[in-house]
Amino acid sequence: MSNIPPPRNLGLDLVRATEAAALVATRWMGLGKADEADCDAAEAMVGALNTLDIQGRIVVGEEGKLGRHSALDSGASVGTGNGPEVDVVVDPIDGRRRLALGYSDAISVVGLAPRGSMWSPAPAVYMEKIVVDREAAEALVTECLDAPAAFRSH
């Protein structure tokens, strides 16, 4: 029998990162303290992400919510610095107010994609937006939107 550890599975490691955030957040459920829950969940998530062999760059993160910054702000690096270069999207608690009030349906979210493949909307993360291809943009403008959809050619 060999002492070689089994290979890591990045998908399962991401599940562990969301699980870490969710488990920490449950301690705050129903206590009316959304900010504290979010802060603790962010710390747990970044701790888990920093164990992964990735060169991660957060493209959609916490964005200095509530006047504070975290290790999950857009532009921050996560991972060990080894492995593939990836873009990362995170939200340690999506539904923090619901969690603070003791309701269900709050979730923890993380996503990865090859570096440069995710659109980074910062600093406009918290606004209504739609991004579509050229054909859909033309149809949306003429049929149902009072402001034009934009497209960017590469």
C-alpha positions as CSV (number, residue, x, y, z in Angstrom):
1,M,0.0,0.0,0.0
2,S,1.3,3.4,-1.0
3,N,1.5,6.6,1.2
4,I,0.6,8.8,-1.8
5,P,-2.5,10.8,-1.0
6,P,-5.4,10.6,-3.5
7,P,-5.6,13.5,-6.0
8,R,-7.7,16.4,-5.0
9,N,-11.0,17.1,-6.8
10,L,-11.4,20.9,-7.4
11,G,-15.2,20.5,-7.5
12,L,-15.4,18.9,-4.1
13,D,-12.9,21.5,-2.8
14,L,-15.3,24.2,-3.8
15,V,-18.2,22.4,-2.1
16,R,-16.0,22.5,1.0
17,A,-15.5,26.2,0.7
18,T,-19.2,26.9,0.5
19,E,-19.8,24.4,3.3
20,A,-17.3,26.2,5.5
21,A,-19.1,29.5,5.0
22,A,-22.5,28.0,5.5
23,L,-21.6,26.2,8.7
24,V,-20.1,29.3,10.2
25,A,-23.1,31.3,9.1
26,T,-25.6,29.0,10.9
27,R,-24.2,30.1,14.2
28,W,-25.8,33.5,13.5
29,M,-29.1,32.3,12.2
30,G,-32.0,34.2,13.7
31,L,-29.8,36.5,15.8
32,G,-30.5,39.6,13.7
33,K,-26.8,40.1,13.0
34,A,-26.4,39.9,9.2
35,D,-23.1,41.8,9.2
36,E,-21.4,39.6,11.7
37,A,-22.7,36.5,9.9
38,D,-21.4,37.7,6.6
39,C,-18.0,38.6,8.1
40,D,-17.5,35.2,9.7
41,A,-18.7,33.4,6.6
42,A,-16.3,35.4,4.4
43,E,-13.4,34.5,6.7
44,A,-14.3,30.8,6.6
45,M,-14.7,30.8,2.8
46,V,-11.4,32.6,2.1
47,G,-9.6,30.2,4.5
48,A,-10.9,27.2,2.5
49,L,-10.2,28.8,-0.9
50,N,-6.6,29.6,0.2
51,T,-5.9,25.8,0.6
52,L,-6.6,25.2,-3.1
53,D,-3.9,24.8,-5.7
54,I,-5.2,27.7,-7.9
55,Q,-4.1,31.1,-8.8
56,G,-7.5,32.7,-8.2
57,R,-8.5,36.3,-8.8
58,I,-11.9,37.4,-7.4
59,V,-13.9,39.1,-10.2
60,V,-17.2,39.4,-8.3
61,G,-16.8,39.5,-4.5
62,E,-17.8,41.3,-1.4
63,E,-17.1,44.8,-2.8
64,G,-16.5,46.4,0.6
65,K,-20.0,45.8,1.8
66,L,-21.1,47.9,4.7
67,G,-18.0,50.1,4.6
68,R,-15.6,47.3,5.4
69,H,-13.3,45.3,3.2
70,S,-12.6,41.6,3.2
71,A,-10.2,39.1,1.7
72,L,-13.1,38.3,-0.7
73,D,-13.3,41.8,-2.4
74,S,-13.1,41.9,-6.1
75,G,-9.5,42.0,-7.3
76,A,-8.2,39.9,-4.3
77,S,-6.2,36.8,-4.8
78,V,-7.1,33.4,-3.4
79,G,-5.5,30.0,-3.5
80,T,-2.0,28.8,-2.9
81,G,-0.6,30.5,-6.0
82,N,0.1,27.1,-7.7
83,G,-2.1,25.5,-10.3
84,P,-4.4,27.0,-12.9
85,E,-5.1,30.7,-13.2
86,V,-8.8,31.2,-12.6
87,D,-11.4,33.9,-12.2
88,V,-13.5,33.4,-9.0
89,V,-17.0,34.6,-8.1
90,V,-18.0,34.4,-4.4
91,D,-20.9,35.2,-2.1
92,P,-20.4,33.7,1.3
93,I,-24.0,34.4,2.2
94,D,-26.6,35.2,-0.5
95,G,-29.6,36.0,1.6
96,R,-27.9,37.4,4.7
97,R,-30.9,39.3,5.9
98,R,-33.1,36.1,5.6
99,L,-30.4,34.2,7.6
100,A,-30.3,37.0,10.3
101,L,-34.1,36.8,10.6
102,G,-34.0,33.0,11.0
103,Y,-35.5,32.2,7.6
104,S,-34.4,29.5,5.2
105,D,-33.1,29.9,1.6
106,A,-29.8,31.6,2.3
107,I,-27.0,30.0,0.3
108,S,-23.2,30.2,-0.1
109,V,-21.9,30.5,-3.6
110,V,-18.5,30.1,-5.3
111,G,-17.7,29.6,-9.0
112,L,-14.5,29.3,-11.0
113,A,-13.7,29.7,-14.7
114,P,-10.4,30.0,-16.7
115,R,-8.7,33.4,-16.2
116,G,-10.2,36.2,-18.3
117,S,-13.4,34.3,-19.2
118,M,-15.7,35.9,-16.6
119,W,-17.1,39.4,-17.0
120,S,-16.2,41.6,-14.0
121,P,-18.9,44.2,-13.6
122,A,-17.2,46.0,-10.6
123,P,-18.0,48.6,-9.5
124,A,-21.5,48.1,-10.8
125,V,-22.1,44.7,-9.3
126,Y,-25.3,45.9,-7.5
127,M,-27.3,47.2,-10.3
128,E,-29.8,45.7,-12.7
129,K,-28.0,44.6,-15.8
130,I,-28.3,42.3,-18.8
131,V,-25.5,41.0,-21.1
132,V,-26.5,39.3,-24.3
133,D,-25.2,38.5,-27.7
134,R,-25.7,40.8,-30.7
135,E,-28.9,39.2,-32.0
136,A,-30.6,39.1,-28.6
137,A,-29.6,42.7,-27.9
138,E,-31.4,43.9,-31.0
139,A,-34.6,41.9,-30.2
140,L,-34.6,43.1,-26.5
141,V,-34.3,46.8,-27.5
142,T,-37.1,46.6,-30.0
143,E,-39.5,44.4,-28.0
144,C,-39.3,44.9,-24.2
145,L,-36.6,47.2,-22.7
146,D,-36.7,50.9,-22.3
147,A,-32.9,51.1,-22.3
148,P,-30.6,49.4,-24.8
149,A,-28.8,46.2,-24.0
150,A,-25.1,46.5,-24.8
151,F,-22.7,44.1,-26.4
152,R,-19.0,44.1,-26.8
153,S,-17.2,42.6,-29.7
154,H,-13.9,40.9,-29.1
